[in-house]
Amino acid sequence: MKRFSVRITTLSLLLLAILICLIVTRSFVDEKYVQSNFIKYYLLTPKSLREAPRVGTSWYFTNQTVEGSGLQISTLNFTGIQSDEIRSLRDELQHYVDNYPDRNTTMSVNIGERNGMVELSITHYDSGDEK
């Protein structure tokens, strides 16, 4: 009976160690989520991105932490945007960034390409010093 108890205890500790490793290393993996994922949306998305105008019909969020510096990078990515609309939509997002009321918030607007499609994004940078 004692051997069985030792095996159960050892197995439990091993599973706990694996779970802790997964949780700790997950903070350095890019998180991709959509607004309908209520928990991730409200826990991971900074206020500046929650309030940002939705300039497209399809969007998703990413969140990553830069190892070592602790810099948190949160991005709102718009997909399915027509090439002829990209400049005016970028200007709309840039106007939002330039006129955001909290002057201590650092954001940028970017145009990129992913999988052959044009993508527009607004990125929020948080070093942990902003309050």
C-alpha positions as CSV (number, residue, x, y, z in Angstrom):
1,M,0.0,0.0,0.0
2,K,2.9,2.4,0.8
3,R,4.5,1.8,-2.6
4,F,1.2,2.7,-4.3
5,S,1.0,5.9,-2.3
6,V,4.6,6.8,-3.2
7,R,3.8,6.2,-6.9
8,I,0.7,8.3,-6.8
9,T,2.6,11.1,-5.0
10,T,5.5,11.0,-7.5
11,L,3.1,11.0,-10.4
12,S,1.1,13.9,-8.9
13,L,4.3,16.0,-8.4
14,L,5.5,15.2,-11.9
15,L,2.2,16.3,-13.4
16,L,2.3,19.5,-11.3
17,A,5.8,20.3,-12.4
18,I,4.8,19.8,-16.1
19,L,1.7,22.1,-15.6
20,I,3.8,24.8,-14.0
21,C,6.3,24.7,-16.9
22,L,3.5,25.0,-19.4
23,I,2.0,28.0,-17.6
24,V,5.4,29.8,-17.2
25,T,6.5,29.2,-20.8
26,R,3.1,30.1,-22.2
27,S,3.7,33.8,-21.3
28,F,6.4,33.9,-24.0
29,V,4.2,32.5,-26.8
30,D,2.1,34.8,-29.0
31,E,-1.6,34.6,-28.1
32,K,-4.0,35.0,-31.0
33,Y,-7.6,35.5,-30.1
34,V,-10.9,37.1,-31.3
35,Q,-13.2,39.6,-29.6
36,S,-15.8,36.9,-29.0
37,N,-13.4,35.1,-26.7
38,F,-14.7,37.1,-23.7
39,I,-12.1,36.1,-21.2
40,K,-9.0,36.7,-23.3
41,Y,-10.4,39.8,-24.7
42,Y,-11.0,41.5,-21.4
43,L,-7.9,40.1,-19.7
44,L,-5.3,40.6,-22.5
45,T,-6.6,43.6,-24.5
46,P,-5.5,47.0,-23.4
47,K,-8.2,49.7,-23.1
48,S,-6.7,51.6,-26.1
49,L,-7.3,48.7,-28.4
50,R,-10.7,47.9,-27.0
51,E,-11.7,51.5,-27.8
52,A,-10.0,51.6,-31.3
53,P,-12.3,52.0,-34.3
54,R,-13.0,48.8,-36.2
55,V,-12.1,49.8,-39.7
56,G,-12.7,46.3,-41.2
57,T,-15.2,43.6,-41.1
58,S,-12.7,40.9,-39.9
59,W,-10.2,41.3,-37.2
60,Y,-8.2,39.4,-34.5
61,F,-5.9,40.3,-31.6
62,T,-2.4,39.1,-30.8
63,N,-0.6,39.5,-27.5
64,Q,3.1,38.7,-26.8
65,T,5.6,39.4,-24.1
66,V,9.2,40.1,-25.0
67,E,11.4,37.8,-22.9
68,G,13.9,39.7,-20.7
69,S,12.4,43.2,-21.0
70,G,8.9,42.3,-20.0
71,L,7.6,44.5,-22.9
72,Q,4.0,43.6,-23.6
73,I,2.9,44.0,-27.3
74,S,-0.8,43.9,-28.1
75,T,-2.0,44.2,-31.6
76,L,-5.4,44.6,-33.3
77,N,-5.1,43.2,-36.8
78,F,-7.6,43.9,-39.6
79,T,-7.8,41.5,-42.5
80,G,-9.7,41.3,-45.8
81,I,-9.0,45.0,-46.6
82,Q,-9.1,46.1,-50.2
83,S,-5.9,47.6,-51.5
84,D,-7.7,50.8,-52.6
85,E,-9.0,51.4,-49.1
86,I,-5.8,50.8,-47.1
87,R,-4.5,54.4,-47.1
88,S,-7.7,56.0,-45.9
89,L,-8.2,53.3,-43.2
90,R,-4.6,53.7,-42.1
91,D,-5.2,57.5,-41.8
92,E,-8.3,56.8,-39.7
93,L,-6.4,54.6,-37.3
94,Q,-3.5,57.1,-37.2
95,H,-5.9,59.9,-36.3
96,Y,-7.2,57.7,-33.4
97,V,-3.6,57.1,-32.2
98,D,-2.6,60.8,-32.6
99,N,-5.6,61.9,-30.6
100,Y,-5.7,59.3,-28.0
101,P,-6.4,61.1,-24.7
102,D,-3.7,59.3,-22.6
103,R,-0.5,60.8,-23.8
104,N,1.6,58.1,-21.9
105,T,0.2,55.4,-24.1
106,T,2.5,54.2,-26.9
107,M,0.8,53.0,-30.1
108,S,1.6,52.6,-33.8
109,V,-0.2,51.8,-37.0
110,N,1.2,49.4,-39.6
111,I,0.4,48.1,-43.0
112,G,1.7,44.6,-43.7
113,E,1.1,41.5,-45.7
114,R,0.3,38.1,-44.4
115,N,-0.4,35.0,-46.5
116,G,-0.5,37.3,-49.6
117,M,-3.3,39.5,-48.1
118,V,-3.0,43.1,-47.0
119,E,-3.3,43.6,-43.3
120,L,-3.7,46.8,-41.3
121,S,-2.8,46.8,-37.6
122,I,-2.7,49.0,-34.6
123,T,-0.2,48.1,-31.9
124,H,-0.1,49.0,-28.2
125,Y,3.3,48.8,-26.3
126,D,3.4,48.4,-22.6
127,S,6.6,48.3,-20.7
128,G,4.9,48.0,-17.4
129,D,5.9,51.5,-16.4
130,E,2.7,53.2,-17.7
131,K,0.2,54.0,-15.0
